[in-house]
Amino acid sequence: MTQVVPFKSPAPAPAPAAVALTRLVLTDFRGYAHARLAADPRPVVLHGPNGAGKTNLLEAISFLAPGRGLRRAKLSEIDRRPAAAPPGAAAKDRPGPWAMAATVTAPDGEFDIGTGRDAASDSGERRSLRLDGAPAKSQQDLSERLAVLWLTPQMDRLFVEAASGRRRFLDRLAAGFDPGHWSRLLAYERALRERARLLREGREGKRADPAWLKALEEIMAENGVALAAARRETVARLHAACAESAGPFPRAGLAVEGAVEAWLEAMPALAAEEAFRRALEAGRALDAESGVTQCGPHRSDLQARHLETGEAAAFCSTGEQKAVLVAIVLAYARLVALMRGAAPILLLDEVTAHLDAARRGALFEALLDLGSQAWLAGTEPALFGALKGRAQFFAVAAATVVPG
């Protein structure tokens, strides 16, 4: 068993310039009919009873990043649902599609973000996005402006549950280093779905256009190899950073496993693309029969190991798994701060669970040394006592937020 001893941080280097959320306005978001919160670049502590609305605030902030937020919910599921709308209530009194507005300060200035559910879209599940009042070209614009990462209680089991969760986690880390990773991931997933549809239709007796099938496989090969390369580079950086870390958090050994990643280990990228294209073509019959594309980065996996014990993270205790995960996030935050000149915004929901006093203290000191505006949520303000006077505290109760 690894002995955990109190850890005193070395004298910190000058903190990088902060990227910080300074204004947040919510409309019809989950339990919030309307909420407004102002903050400064210091860490933020949200405390209150279960069900008060703390995680809803973190979820809203997670929409500063591309995608579906930290709960991965359908956009329509986020709309506020009052207990009972009065019969004959005027339309203006009924909740509309959710919206979020934010002001972010960064080393190169301040900018505004507006996002929410576009109820006028065909599916009602399209997310609108505006930057400084103008429509954004794509959600990748968010990744180019700032990096956002989160830990939630559900992620405490990241290393023992399905590989899909680990891939999503790894892809969000990769996008922090390379904003273009997000667009390549979307392009790959669109082509993956369309190829599966064509193969399914072919199995049902409909003739699939072979030229379109080949074009989709070329898109998958080009973007899939780029995804795998970015993941490998991300893991290599994090592995080195984790191995050099000191303190009460375990050093984490990281690797990414998958067929495309193995090709990149053995051959140049163009040769890996050709190998992937050939595998897709050869696998059409099996993929059509199974309904699953058997080869590709959508089946890769992130592996983590506790370097002090040599144990795979999946076999560590719950507390050690949480500590390994926190170690990875802190290493990521340090690397992003070095690359971008500003630490990422971190959303840490119930992060103190499974951490002892020494590790809680080390986590708080690391966040302060980074200059990160971390948003920490928990039921008991006493758990964050070491941050008194160095962070902002907000009490959350019944979807209301007040300083204190």
N, C-alpha and C positions, 0 to 999 in steps of 0.2 A: 504493500500500500504506500502510495506517495505521501510523504510528510509535507504538510502545508505550514509554512512559517510566515509570520508577519513580514510584509514586504514594504520597504521604504524606497520610493522612487528616487533615482539619481537626479541630480540637478537638471531640470528640463532645458532643452534648447528653446530659443524663442518660438512661441506658438505661431503657427501659420495664420495668415489672415482668415477670418471666419466667413463661411457662408451661413447665413442665418435667416430663418423665417421670422420676420418682425411684425407681420400682420396676417391674421387668418379670419376670414368671414365665411360662415356656413349658412346655407339656406336649404331647408327641407332635407337635411342630411341625417339619415337614421332618426334618432330621437330628438334632434335639434331642429326646431322650427326656424330659429335664427340664433346665431352665436357670433360673437366678435371677441377676438383675443389679440392683445398686443404683447410682444416680447422683445427682449434684447438678445445679443449673441451668446449669452451665457447658457449653460444647460438649463433645462426646464423640467421640473418635477410636477407630475399630475397625480394627486392622491385623492382617494375617495372610496366608498364601498363598491363592492361588485355590482355591476349593472348601472353604475352612475353615468357612464358615457365616456370614460377615459379612453378605451380602445377605439371608440368611434372617432375621437379627435385624432388619434394616431393614424387611423385608416384614412381620414381626410387628408392628412399631411402626406401620406404615402402616394397620393395622386399628384404630388410634385414630380414623381417618376413615371416613366411610360408604363402602360399595362393596366391591370385591373385592381391594383391596390393590394394591401397586405392580406385581405381576406379572400381575394380572387373571386369576389361575388359578381353576379350579373349586375349590370349598372342599374337596372330597374328595381333590384332588390334593395338598393340603397335609399330609394325615395322614402321620405318620412311617411309613416302610416299612423295616423291618429287613432286613438282607442275607438272612437265612434264619431263620424261626421254627422252633424245635426241634419235631420231631414230638411231638404230644400235650402241647404246652405249655399250661399252665393259662390260662384266659381272662384272669386278672389280669395275666399276663405278656405278653399281646399288646397292641400299640398300640391305643388308642382314638381317637375323633375329637379333632382338635387343639383346644387351648384356650389362651387368653392372658389373663393378669390383669395389671393395671397400676395404679399409683398416680400421679396427676398433681397437681402443685401449680399453683395459679393465683392471680392477685391476690385473688380472693374466697374462697380457701380450698383445701382438698385434697379430692379425690374419687377413687373407685375405679371402674375399668372392667373388666368381665369379658366376654369374647366368645369365640366358637369355632363350630365346625360342630355344628349340631343334627342328629345322626344319626337322631333319632326322627321328623324331619319326613318328609312323603310322598316328597320327592325326595332327601332326604339332602343337599341343597345349600342348606339354609336356615341363615342365620347368626343365632345367638342373641346377645343383648346385654343386659347388666345394668349399671346405674349405681348405685353405692353399695348393691349387693346387691339392688336391686329391678329387675324387668323394665323395659326402656326402651320407650317408646311407639313409637319408630321410630329408624332410624339417623340421622335428622336431629338427634336429641338430641346426637349427637357434634359435629356442626358448630356447634351452639349453645354448646357448652362450650369448644371449642378449634379452632384451624386447623392443619392438617398438609399439607405439600406436599413432593414429592420430585422429584429428578432421578436418572435411572439411565443407564447407558451406552447403552441402547437409544434413549433420548431424544436422544442426540447427533445423530440423523438426523431429528429431529422435523419440520424444515422441508422435507425432501425426500421424505418418505414420505407415506402416505395422509392425507387430511384428517381421518379419524376420530381419529387420535392427537392432532391439534391441537385438535379439539373437546373431547376428554376433558380435555386440559390446561387449556383455557379454562374449562370448566365447573368444574373444581376451584378455579381462581382465583376465579371468580364466587361459588362457595359460601363462600369465605373472607370475602367482603364481605356476602353475603346467605345465611344458612343455609337459608332456604326454597327456594333455587334447587334443592337436591337433590330435594326432594319434587316440585316441579313437573317436573323432568326425568324422574323415575320415572313420574309420571302421564302425561306426554306419550308416553313410550316404550311404556307398556302400551297406550294407545289406538292408537298407531301399529301395534303388532303385531296387535292385535285387528281393526283395520280391514283390514289386509293379509290376515288369515285369512278374513274375510267376503268380500272381493273374490275371493280365490282359490276359495272354495267356490262363489261365483256363477258363475265361469268354468267350473267343473266341473259346472254344471247344478243346483246346490243353490240354493234361493231364500234370499237374504240379507234379513234384516229391515230394511227401509228406515228405520224409526224408530231402530233401534239404530245403524245406519250414520251417520245424521245426528247422533245423540247423541255418537258417538265423534269425529266431525269437529268438533263444538262443543268437546269436551274438548281436542282437538289445537289448535284455534284459540286458545282461551283460554290454555292453558299454553304453547303455542309462541310466542305473541307476548310473554308474560312472560319466557320464556327468552331470546328475541332481545333484549329490552330490557335484561335484566341483563347479557348479554354485551356489548352496546354500551356500557353504562355502565362495565363493568369495563375494557374496552379503552380507553375515553376516559381513565379515571383512570391506567391504566398508561402510556399514550402520553405523558401530561403528565409523569408522574413520571420516566419514562425520558429524556425530552427534557431535563429539568433536571439529570440526574445528571452528575457529573464523575469523572474518573479514567481508569484504563486500560481499563475496559469500555466497549464501544461504546454510543452512544445508540441505542435501538431505536425505530423508528417502527412503530406497530401499527394494524391495521384489521381489522374483521370483515366478511366478504362473504357475502351470501345474499339470497334474495328477500324474506324476512320483514323482515330488517334494512333493506332498501331501502324497503319500505313504511313502516316506522317513521320513516325519514328524511323521507318525503314527506307523512305524514298522522298524525293522532292514533291512539293505541293502539286505540280501539274501531273505527275505520275499518280499521285494519290487520287486526284480528280478522275483520271481515266480508270483507275481500279474501282472506284466507287460507281462510275457509270456502268462498267461491265457487270458489277455485282447487282445493280438494280435491274439491268436488262435480263440477266440470267435468272433473277429471282421473281420475275413477273408471275409465273404460274403459281408458285408457292404463296406469294403475297396475295394473289387473287383468291386462292383457296382459303387461306387463314384469315384474310381481312386485315392483316397486320404487315406493315413493311418491316421485314426482318433485319435489314441492315441500314445503319445510318446513325448520325449523332443524336437522334431522338431516342436512342437506346443506350447511350453512354452513361457512365456513372462516376460520381465523385467518391473517392475512398479517402478516409481519414484514419490516422493512427496516433495513439498516445506515445510519443517517442521515449518518454522516461520508462514506461513499462513495456513498450513494444506491442501493446494490445491494440487490436482494431477498435476504433471508437464504438462500433456497434456492440461490443462486448464489455465496455466499461460501465461503471455504475452511472446512475442518472446524473449525479452531481458532477462526475468527471466528464460525461458527455457534454453537459452544459458548459463546463469550464473550457473544453476543447473548442466549442462553438464560439464562445466569447473571445478566446485567443485568436481565432481566425478573423473575427470581425475587427478586433483591434489592429491586427497586422494589416488588414485591408485598409483601414482608416489611415494608418501611418503611410502606407504606400500611396494612397490617393492624395494625401496632403503633400507628399513630396512631388508627385507628378503634376498636380493641378495648382499647387500653391495654396490650397485651402482644403481643410478636412471636410468629409461628407457630413450631411445631416443624418443622424442615427436615431431610429425609433426603437426604443427598448421597452417592450411591454412585459411587466412582471419579471424583469431581468434579474432581480435579486433572489428569486426562487432558486433553491438548490445551491446558492453561493453562501459560504460562511463569512464571518465578519472580515477576515483578512482579505478574501477575494473581493468582497464588496468594496472595501476601502481601496484596494488596488485598481479596481475598475473605475471608481470615481476619480482617482488621481490621474489615471491614464486619459480619461475624457477631458479633464481640465488641462493636462499637458498638451493634448492635441489641439486645443482651442475649438473642439467640436461643439456645435449646438446639438447636444443629445437631448431627446425628449424621453424621459423615464416615467413610467406609470406603475403605481402600486397602491395597495389598499392602506398601508400604514406609513404616515410621513416619517415615523421614527427610523424606518429602514434607510432613509436618505439623510439622516441627521448629520453625517459628515459633510454634506453639501450645504448646510445652513450658512448663509452669508456669501456663498460662492455660486449659488444657482437661484433660479426663480421658482417659487412654489405657487401652485394653483390648486385650490380645492374644487373638486368636481362632485356635484350631487344633483340627481334628477335632471340631467342635461342642462345644468347651469355651471358656469365656470367663474370663480372669483379668486383674486389674488389671496394668498395666505397659506 
